[in-house]
Amino acid sequence: MPEAERKAIQNDLIWAGQFNGAVSGSYGPLTFRAINAFKGTRGPADGLLPPAERAALAKAAQAARDAAGFKVLADDKTGVQIGIPQKLLPKRDLTPSGGSRWQSADEKVTLDTSATPPGGDDLAAIYEKAITVSPNSPRKITYKLLRPDFFVVTGETPTGRFYRRLATGPQGLRGFSIGYDKALAPTVDKLVIAIAASFEPFPTGAVPAQPSAVAGVAANPASGLSSLLPPTTRSNERYGVALALNERVALSVAAAVDNCRTLRVGARNAKLRQKDDASGLVLLDLDGAGAAKPPGLRSEAAGASEALVLVAYGNEAGKRAAVALPGQSAQAGGKPALSAPLQPGQAGAPAFDRQGRLVGIVTDNPSDKILIAGVAPQRSYAFADGAAIQAMLGKAGVSLPPAAAGQELSTGAVVERVSGAVQPIVCSL
């Protein structure tokens, strides 16, 4: 199917109440399960969407849009493009900062847009302020994600919930936030997913046409004959993350490099040097020479539920780009673990404390690409801590300098400090 039709299906699945991921056009486990959930008992759980079911999905989705009065608008105050459930939010005004505000009649739901020209606080600094909660505050952060070009923060108070998204670009910062009474969550939570899926901070064209009742079916009945199937050929590449220890040696995990015909770390060829089955760690020899500024290794173990910063690589729109992810130390079966919003291709992601010291490395390989309102959820992964890393390096005659506690850094400063050492892995199978 054309990408536009695949995206239309995912959008319709959101409105049918079955899909809470990103509208990317990619067919993965989340889309597969959502299709089966929509079909229910009407057919086999095969992830296929024949023409009759596609038409039924489009009709159900359009009925839900109509019930909400949902319309994608170009906001003339901020330049963003965003979907507004106009029956829920009929009141329109300006925010104190000059953005647009939509509210429910009883003011229990408020959606604000915002825009800041270049030259103010950077994205990472605003993110740090957004997630800071004083010890006695009733405000609680329930999800947080920082990437180079946007962040998402969600949370709640004793009576309400909120969702905030802010993106950066050449025109500055643009975003939206929505707050609502917690009693309305069963209805509004679903609308937040639809709003987030519609949001374009820096649109490049006109507002897209609103979906029709049978998008992709009425306009082209033959398109429905091509059932939504997984790709007929599997990719011959797998991705991971490595940490350069010096100019010729890198540290990674078996989950990223096992059964690889060839390996690349960054732009350099690599080969397996040593593997430690107990920890899941591996050492890689790198061809040629390259500069590396390895981080210091923290000697003490991570504290209970300590906040950490992971540096990994995402694979968005066919491009590999560095991303900063929030993590939290944990225990699983008496062994070190890490809670983090990882996606496939991020095995080997190193975790750092707020002083930029290496705390450990994720040894699991996330298998499912799961996104909720466009962001990955926190899940628990196996983790090789500093002691395991030190033991592995000691056997191989390689060392990382120890690092004492220092000044606490922002997420952006941690990433900047270690970015030269963290490299993407491409494994050809």
C-alpha positions, 0 to 999 in steps of 0.5 A: 500500500502507498505510505499515505494509505498506511498512515491513514489506517494508523490514524483511523485505528487511533480514532477507533480506540485501538492504536496508541502509537506514532502515525509513521506508516511502518507496519510493526507489532503495535499496528498488527495488534491494533488491527486484530483488536479492531477485527475482534471476532470478525476474522482471524487474528492475522493482522490483515485488513481486507476491503470490507474491514478497511471500510468499516474501520474508516467509517468508525473512525470518521464517526468518532472524529465527527463526534469530537468535531476534530479538525486539523488547523493552521494556528496563525499565532504560532505557525504550528499545525494541530488537530482540535476537537472543537466540540470539546474545546469550543472556546478560543482565546490567546495565552498570556505569551501570545499563543492560541488557547482552546478550552472546554466550556467548563474550562476543565480542559485547556490546550495551549500552543506556543512559539519562541523565536531563536535566541532564548533558552535551548530545548534541553534547558527548558526540558530540565525545568519541565521535569523538575519537581520539588520534594513536597510538590503534589505534581508528579512526572509520569513520562519524560523523553528528550531527543535532539529536536523535541521533548515530551513530558507528561504528568499529573496532580491529585486532580489533573493530568497534563501532556507537553510537547516542544520541538526545536527548529530554525524558526525557534521553539514551537509546541503545545500543552494540554491539561485536563481534569483527571475525571475526564481521562477516559475520554480525553486520554484518547484525544491526546493521542490523536492531537499528538499524532496531528501535531506539526511544529514546522509544517512545510505545506498546506493543511492536509485534507481532512480524512474521508469516511472511507479514506483510501477505499472509496477513492481507490477501491482496488487499493483495499485488495492489497492487505496490510502485510509485513515486508516480503523480505527482511532487512539484512541489517541490525543496529546497535550502539558501541562505546569507544574506549580508545582509538582502536577498541570499542565496548558493546554487547553480544545482542548487537553483534552476534551472527554478523557477517560484517560490522561497522562502528561509526564509519569504521570496519570492526571485528569481534575481539572478545566476548564475556558470556556472563555479562553479555559484553563484547570488545571490538577491534576497530580498523584504522585510527580515530579520535576518542574521548572515553568517559570515566567509569564510576566505581560505586553502583547506581543508587536505588531508582537513580536517574540516568541519561542514556545515549543511543541512536534512533533510526527515523526516516532511514537516518541514524541520529543520536538521541538522549533517553531518560533511564532509571536504575532498578533490580530484576531477580537480584541483578542490575536492571535499567528502566528506559524507553528503548527501541530496536537497534539500541542494544549496547546503549551506555548509561551515564550519571548526572556527572557524565560518568559511565554507570553501565550498558544495556545488554538486552536487545529491544524486540518490539517497536512500541510507541505511545502517543508518538513516544516509547514507553519505559520498560525494564532491560538487563544491564551490565553495571560498572563492576561487570564492565571493570571485570571484562576490561581487566581480563582483556587488559583494557582500562577506563579511567576511574572518575570521581563525582563532580559538578551535576550537569544538564542532560544536554551537557552530559550528551555533549561530553560523551557524544564523541565516544558513543557510536552507532553499530551496523551489523550486516547479516 
